[in-house]
Amino acid sequence: MEVLDAIKKLLVSWGMSPERADVLDHFIAFVLLVVLALLADQLCRRVVLNAVARLVKKTKATWDDIVFDQKVMVRLSHLVVPLIIYMFIPVAFADTAASTVGLIQRICMVAIILSLLSFGHAFLGAVYTVYSATGRYRNRPLKGLVQTVQVLMWLVGLICIVGQLTGQEVVNLLGGLGAMSAVLMLVFKDTIMGFVSGVQLSANNMLKVGDWIKMPKYGVDGTVTEVSLTTVKVRNWDNTVATLPPYMLVSDIFENWNAMRKSGGRRIKRSINIDMGSVRFCTPEMLEKFRKMPLLKEYFEGPHEEPLTNLGVLRAYLVAWLRSLPVVNTELHCMVRQLQPTEYGVPLELYFFSRIKDWVAYEGVQSDVFDYVLAIVPEFGLRIFQAPGGDDVRFIGK
């Protein structure tokens, strides 16, 4: 202050009016304060932050590296300039009107709040990056929860900024929001519904990144790649990306195949149609042939109803054959059953679970099984029903 007074007296001695000398004196004081704040900011960045960064690289932990890689601490250093000006402006402008000092302090406080909001936003992003990379939280829908906290943080911060600029108490502004609740509910409807739905999806473990889900109604059939506050992204098997609001997954029906992946097998449920005209009682020659089949040895040794039919023996053979396959999980349901006869014959359904659950390999198992079934059916004197084709019609005509 003594230096500033000396400068003011010097300007007056040079012939400048006291009013202009006072204005210039305050301008010089403000410039010096800003220069001091900028120097402190550079000192913080080049010395303190660099020293901390070197220390972080020597630690074995990875979370601190992520925090520094995302420039979180740099955003925190933005507090230095407005904070120094806010603290020292009353000293530099001691003989100035309180309204001027208050205006400058409010502007500095706005800058401080924005710096804190920027730091908090970046810090939460770094926290999400750290936890999403860990095994325990990798597939959890953390992004939606982090985005919710970020939105609430910015909402409170903007209210505080409005309070600083208008001179109103934050409590009064928050109370005034009650009258605007209907408008806010309308504006942030999707955000609120997305947050509530995201909490439900996470709390009930209904969905997480990496799950395979199906919603045929909306053409969704693929793997969940992202669960955020307002969207759930699914990469379909044809490499298209479907985007859904989270509340749609809560209010509508979807299939989550993740439980199947964790279970003992993936179900195969498919039928073939047997021509009813080929079903007959087994002759002695047929029984002699069937008894020579190793897979039917146990069947013929056990009790069974007489007379036997070739379709009944085929069912017993297919059950024994399925149970002999290493790829079939015999601890789960495994059966061959008849369905309601139709005009296309008698449907013979194979119902079992494959230990292989990956899509491509699973389809290979299913195809191999029914290749064998189609080939073995004639060995039992049965025919597969097939609707007449063009060649059949021409043959009948001849």
Secondary structure per residue as TSV (DSSP state, phi and psi in degrees):
chain	resnum	aa	ss	phi	psi
A	1	M	-	360.0	-37.2
A	2	E	H	-64.0	-36.0
A	3	V	H	-65.7	-41.8
A	4	L	H	-65.9	-39.0
A	5	D	H	-64.2	-39.5
A	6	A	H	-64.0	-40.4
A	7	I	H	-64.3	-40.5
A	8	K	H	-63.6	-43.0
A	9	K	H	-64.8	-36.0
A	10	L	H	-66.0	-41.3
A	11	L	H	-65.6	-37.9
A	12	V	H	-66.4	-38.2
A	13	S	H	-66.7	-22.2
A	14	W	T	-85.7	3.4
A	15	G	T	101.7	4.1
A	16	M	-	-82.0	142.1
A	17	S	-	-64.9	150.3
A	18	P	H	-58.7	-34.9
A	19	E	H	-66.4	-46.5
A	20	R	H	-67.0	-36.8
A	21	A	H	-63.8	-36.7
A	22	D	H	-67.3	-41.4
A	23	V	H	-63.9	-47.3
A	24	L	H	-64.2	-35.5
A	25	D	H	-63.0	-42.5
A	26	H	H	-69.7	-34.9
A	27	F	H	-64.0	-43.6
A	28	I	H	-63.4	-40.4
A	29	A	H	-62.7	-41.0
A	30	F	H	-66.8	-41.0
A	31	V	H	-63.2	-43.3
A	32	L	H	-62.4	-38.2
A	33	L	H	-66.4	-40.9
A	34	V	H	-65.1	-42.0
A	35	V	H	-62.1	-42.0
A	36	L	H	-60.9	-42.7
A	37	A	H	-65.2	-40.9
A	38	L	H	-66.3	-38.8
A	39	L	H	-63.8	-40.9
A	40	A	H	-64.5	-36.3
A	41	D	H	-65.5	-44.3
A	42	Q	H	-65.0	-37.9
A	43	L	H	-63.4	-41.0
A	44	C	I	-65.0	-41.8
A	45	R	I	-74.1	-46.9
A	46	R	I	-81.1	-28.4
A	47	V	I	-103.7	-60.2
A	48	V	I	-67.0	-52.3
A	49	L	I	-65.6	-38.5
A	50	N	H	-64.8	-38.4
A	51	A	H	-66.2	-42.2
A	52	V	H	-66.2	-38.3
A	53	A	H	-63.2	-41.7
A	54	R	H	-64.5	-36.7
A	55	L	H	-67.8	-37.9
A	56	V	H	-64.1	-40.2
A	57	K	H	-64.6	-22.3
A	58	K	H	-84.8	-13.9
A	59	T	S	-81.8	157.8
A	60	K	S	-83.8	-18.7
A	61	A	-	-69.3	152.0
A	62	T	S	-103.9	-21.4
A	63	W	H	-64.8	-37.6
A	64	D	H	-68.2	-31.4
A	65	D	H	-64.2	-40.8
A	66	I	H	-64.8	-40.6
A	67	V	H	-60.3	-42.5
A	68	F	H	-77.0	-31.8
A	69	D	H	-64.5	-33.5
A	70	Q	T	-89.9	15.0
A	71	K	T	58.5	34.8
A	72	V	H	-68.1	-45.6
A	73	M	H	-69.8	-26.8
A	74	V	H	-64.4	-40.0
A	75	R	H	-64.9	-34.2
A	76	L	H	-68.0	-31.9
A	77	S	H	-68.0	-16.0
A	78	H	T	-65.6	-11.3
A	79	L	T	-72.0	-21.9
A	80	V	H	-61.4	-50.9
A	81	V	H	-62.4	-55.9
A	82	P	H	-65.6	-30.1
A	83	L	H	-68.8	-42.0
A	84	I	H	-66.3	-43.1
A	85	I	H	-63.2	-41.3
A	86	Y	H	-62.0	-38.9
A	87	M	H	-76.0	-36.5
A	88	F	H	-103.5	-5.5
A	89	I	H	-64.5	-34.2
A	90	P	H	-65.8	-29.4
A	91	V	H	-72.8	-44.5
A	92	A	H	-69.5	-29.3
A	93	F	T	-116.5	46.6
A	94	A	T	-64.6	-35.2
A	95	D	T	-99.3	20.3
A	96	T	S	-102.8	159.7
A	97	A	-	-57.8	141.7
A	98	A	H	-63.3	-28.5
A	99	S	H	-64.9	-38.4
A	100	T	H	-66.5	-46.6
A	101	V	H	-61.4	-41.7
A	102	G	H	-63.7	-39.2
A	103	L	H	-62.3	-46.1
A	104	I	H	-63.9	-39.8
A	105	Q	H	-66.2	-37.0
A	106	R	H	-65.5	-40.3
A	107	I	H	-63.3	-41.2
A	108	C	H	-63.4	-39.5
A	109	M	H	-65.3	-36.9
A	110	V	H	-61.1	-43.7
A	111	A	H	-64.1	-37.6
A	112	I	H	-64.6	-44.2
A	113	I	H	-63.5	-43.3
A	114	L	H	-62.4	-38.7
A	115	S	H	-65.5	-40.5
A	116	L	H	-66.3	-39.2
A	117	L	H	-64.2	-43.1
A	118	S	H	-63.0	-41.5
A	119	F	H	-64.5	-45.4
A	120	G	H	-63.1	-39.8
A	121	H	H	-62.0	-47.3
A	122	A	H	-67.4	-37.1
A	123	F	H	-64.9	-43.4
A	124	L	H	-64.0	-37.2
A	125	G	H	-62.9	-39.1
A	126	A	H	-68.0	-39.0
A	127	V	H	-61.1	-42.2
A	128	Y	H	-62.0	-42.2
A	129	T	H	-62.0	-41.3
A	130	V	H	-66.1	-50.3
A	131	Y	H	-74.2	-31.1
A	132	S	H	-70.5	-16.1
A	133	A	T	-90.2	-9.8
A	134	T	S	-85.8	153.7
A	135	G	T	-63.5	-35.7
A	136	R	T	-71.0	-37.5
A	137	Y	T	-111.7	9.1
A	138	R	T	-60.2	-41.7
A	139	N	T	-100.7	10.9
A	140	R	S	-83.0	146.7
A	141	P	-	-76.8	62.8
A	142	L	H	-72.3	-28.2
A	143	K	H	-60.7	-41.8
A	144	G	H	-62.8	-40.6
A	145	L	H	-67.4	-41.5
A	146	V	H	-63.1	-43.6
A	147	Q	H	-63.3	-35.2
A	148	T	H	-63.8	-46.1
A	149	V	H	-62.8	-39.0
A	150	Q	H	-63.8	-42.7
A	151	V	H	-63.8	-45.0
A	152	L	H	-62.7	-39.8
A	153	M	H	-62.9	-45.8
A	154	W	H	-67.1	-34.4
A	155	L	H	-63.9	-46.8
A	156	V	H	-64.7	-40.3
A	157	G	H	-63.1	-41.9
A	158	L	H	-65.5	-35.8
A	159	I	H	-63.4	-42.2
A	160	C	H	-63.6	-38.1
A	161	I	H	-65.4	-43.9
A	162	V	H	-61.0	-39.8
A	163	G	H	-62.7	-39.4
A	164	Q	H	-67.5	-41.9
A	165	L	H	-72.1	-33.2
A	166	T	H	-95.3	-11.0
A	167	G	T	77.1	13.4
A	168	Q	-	-90.1	152.2
A	169	E	-	-72.0	140.8
A	170	V	H	-61.9	-36.1
A	171	V	H	-61.9	-39.5
A	172	N	H	-67.1	-38.8
A	173	L	H	-64.9	-41.4
A	174	L	H	-64.9	-36.4
A	175	G	H	-65.9	-35.8
A	176	G	H	-68.4	-21.6
A	177	L	G	-66.6	-22.5
A	178	G	G	-60.2	-36.9
A	179	A	G	-71.0	-21.4
A	180	M	G	-99.9	10.8
A	181	S	H	-60.9	-37.8
A	182	A	H	-63.6	-41.9
A	183	V	H	-65.7	-42.8
A	184	L	H	-64.2	-39.1
A	185	M	H	-61.8	-37.3
A	186	L	H	-71.8	-42.9
A	187	V	H	-68.4	-43.3
A	188	F	T	-103.2	29.0
A	189	K	H	-58.8	-51.4
A	190	D	H	-63.7	-38.6
A	191	T	H	-64.9	-44.9
A	192	I	H	-65.9	-45.2
A	193	M	H	-64.9	-38.0
A	194	G	H	-65.1	-38.9
A	195	F	H	-65.2	-47.7
A	196	V	H	-62.2	-43.3
A	197	S	H	-66.1	-39.1
A	198	G	H	-62.6	-39.3
A	199	V	H	-64.3	-42.0
A	200	Q	H	-64.3	-42.7
A	201	L	H	-62.7	-39.3
A	202	S	H	-76.2	-45.4
A	203	A	H	-64.6	-37.8
A	204	N	T	-91.9	3.9
A	205	N	T	53.0	42.6
A	206	M	-	-81.8	-27.4
A	207	L	-	-158.0	143.7
A	208	K	-	-154.9	166.4
A	209	V	T	-62.2	134.6
A	210	G	T	100.6	-12.7
A	211	D	-	-73.4	148.5
A	212	W	E	-97.6	118.0
A	213	I	E	-123.1	156.3
A	214	K	E	-133.0	130.4
A	215	M	E	-135.8	82.4
A	216	P	G	-55.5	-29.4
A	217	K	G	-59.9	-32.6
A	218	Y	G	-112.3	11.6
A	219	G	T	69.2	30.7
A	220	V	E	-103.2	124.6
A	221	D	E	-159.5	92.2
A	222	G	E	179.4	-158.6
A	223	T	E	-102.8	135.1
A	224	V	E	-71.6	124.4
A	225	T	E	-106.5	-21.3
A	226	E	E	-158.1	136.0
A	227	V	E	-125.5	106.4
A	228	S	-	-115.8	-169.7
A	229	L	S	-67.8	-37.2
A	230	T	S	-117.5	-9.8
A	231	T	-	-141.3	152.2
A	232	V	E	-123.3	119.5
A	233	K	E	-100.3	133.2
A	234	V	E	-126.5	124.9
A	235	R	E	-91.1	111.0
A	236	N	E	-70.9	165.4
A	237	W	T	-67.6	-18.3
A	238	D	T	-91.2	14.2
A	239	N	S	70.9	10.3
A	240	T	-	-80.9	158.2
A	241	V	E	-115.4	122.5
A	242	A	E	-101.8	135.2
A	243	T	E	-116.7	123.4
A	244	L	E	-124.6	144.9
A	245	P	-	-72.9	141.9
A	246	P	H	-56.7	-34.6
A	247	Y	H	-67.6	-20.8
A	248	M	H	-67.9	-33.8
A	249	L	H	-72.8	-23.9
A	250	V	H	-85.5	-38.7
A	251	S	H	-86.5	-19.8
A	252	D	S	-115.1	173.8
A	253	I	-	-93.8	133.0
A	254	F	-	-140.5	153.5
A	255	E	E	-99.7	128.1
A	256	N	E	-110.0	116.6
A	257	W	T	-89.0	7.3
A	258	N	H	-65.2	-36.3
A	259	A	H	-62.0	-36.8
A	260	M	H	-63.0	-41.3
A	261	R	H	-62.3	-32.9
A	262	K	H	-87.3	-11.1
A	263	S	S	-82.4	-175.7
A	264	G	S	-81.0	-8.4
A	265	G	-	-176.9	166.0
A	266	R	E	-109.4	131.7
A	267	R	E	-71.2	140.1
A	268	I	E	-118.3	122.1
A	269	K	E	-138.5	98.7
A	270	R	E	-146.4	150.3
A	271	S	E	-126.8	159.1
A	272	I	E	-123.4	153.5
A	273	N	E	-100.4	121.8
A	274	I	E	-94.0	131.6
A	275	D	-	-64.8	119.7
A	276	M	G	-63.4	-24.1
A	277	G	G	-71.2	-13.7
A	278	S	G	-96.9	-2.9
A	279	V	-	-81.7	128.0
A	280	R	-	-152.8	168.7
A	281	F	B	-72.2	148.9
A	282	C	-	-74.2	131.3
A	283	T	-	-83.2	164.1
A	284	P	H	-56.1	-37.2
A	285	E	H	-64.8	-41.2
A	286	M	H	-65.3	-42.6
A	287	L	H	-63.0	-39.1
A	288	E	H	-64.1	-39.7
A	289	K	H	-65.5	-43.7
A	290	F	H	-67.8	-35.5
A	291	R	H	-66.0	-20.8
A	292	K	T	-81.6	-9.9
A	293	M	S	-79.4	121.7
A	294	P	G	-57.4	-36.1
A	295	L	G	-70.7	-16.6
A	296	L	G	-100.6	3.9
A	297	K	H	-60.4	-49.2
A	298	E	H	-64.9	-35.4
A	299	Y	H	-64.0	-44.1
A	300	F	H	-77.0	-21.7
A	301	E	H	-77.0	-25.1
A	302	G	S	-89.3	172.4
A	303	P	-	-73.9	141.7
A	304	H	-	-156.2	158.0
A	305	E	-	-78.0	142.0
A	306	E	S	-106.4	152.0
A	307	P	S	-80.4	156.4
A	308	L	-	-87.8	148.8
A	309	T	B	-111.4	155.7
A	310	N	H	-65.6	-29.6
A	311	L	H	-71.0	-39.7
A	312	G	H	-64.6	-40.7
A	313	V	H	-66.3	-38.5
A	314	L	H	-60.9	-42.6
A	315	R	H	-61.1	-44.5
A	316	A	H	-62.9	-39.0
A	317	Y	H	-65.0	-44.9
A	318	L	H	-66.2	-36.9
A	319	V	H	-62.9	-47.0
A	320	A	H	-64.0	-37.8
A	321	W	H	-67.1	-43.5
A	322	L	H	-61.5	-42.4
A	323	R	H	-68.1	-18.8
A	324	S	H	-85.6	-10.8
A	325	L	-	-81.3	129.5
A	326	P	T	-62.3	-27.2
A	327	V	T	-76.0	-14.7
A	328	V	B	-92.2	129.8
A	329	N	-	-85.3	102.4
A	330	T	T	-76.5	-8.1
A	331	E	T	-76.5	-17.0
A	332	L	S	-102.5	177.0
A	333	H	-	-58.1	134.9
A	334	C	-	-145.9	112.7
A	335	M	E	-156.1	161.1
A	336	V	E	-125.6	122.5
A	337	R	E	-135.9	158.4
A	338	Q	E	-89.9	143.0
A	339	L	-	-106.7	178.1
A	340	Q	-	-59.6	124.7
A	341	P	-	-60.6	146.3
A	342	T	B	-131.7	-176.4
A	343	E	T	-68.5	-9.0
A	344	Y	T	-100.2	8.8
A	345	G	B	112.5	-163.7
A	346	V	E	-98.4	112.5
A	347	P	E	-69.1	126.2
A	348	L	E	-110.5	110.8
A	349	E	E	-101.2	133.1
A	350	L	E	-99.5	124.2
A	351	Y	E	-127.7	110.3
A	352	F	E	-159.4	177.3
A	353	F	E	-122.8	129.8
A	354	S	E	-89.7	135.8
A	355	R	S	-67.5	-28.5
A	356	I	-	-83.0	125.0
A	357	K	-	-116.3	-14.8
A	358	D	S	-64.3	140.8
A	359	W	H	-56.3	-54.2
A	360	V	H	-63.7	-48.6
A	361	A	H	-64.9	-36.6
A	362	Y	H	-62.7	-43.3
A	363	E	H	-64.3	-33.8
A	364	G	H	-64.6	-41.5
A	365	V	H	-62.0	-46.3
A	366	Q	H	-61.7	-42.1
A	367	S	H	-67.0	-41.9
A	368	D	H	-61.8	-41.0
A	369	V	H	-61.6	-48.0
A	370	F	H	-79.1	-21.8
A	371	D	H	-59.6	-45.3
A	372	Y	H	-66.4	-42.1
A	373	V	H	-61.6	-46.5
A	374	L	H	-61.9	-32.4
A	375	A	H	-78.7	-30.7
A	376	I	H	-86.8	-20.2
A	377	V	G	-57.2	-45.5
A	378	P	G	-61.4	-23.8
A	379	E	G	-64.5	-17.0
A	380	F	G	-104.2	15.7
A	381	G	T	71.9	22.4
A	382	L	-	-110.7	160.2
A	383	R	-	-124.9	143.4
A	384	I	B	-80.0	131.6
A	385	F	-	-73.9	133.3
A	386	Q	-	-143.7	128.4
A	387	A	-	-61.9	142.8
A	388	P	-	-59.5	136.8
A	389	G	-	-102.6	-171.0
A	390	G	H	-63.2	-42.3
A	391	D	H	-64.4	-37.6
A	392	D	H	-63.7	-40.0
A	393	V	H	-65.1	-42.5
A	394	R	H	-66.8	-36.0
A	395	F	H	-65.8	-40.2
A	396	I	H	-65.2	-36.5
A	397	G	H	-64.0	-29.2
A	398	K	-	-79.9	360.0
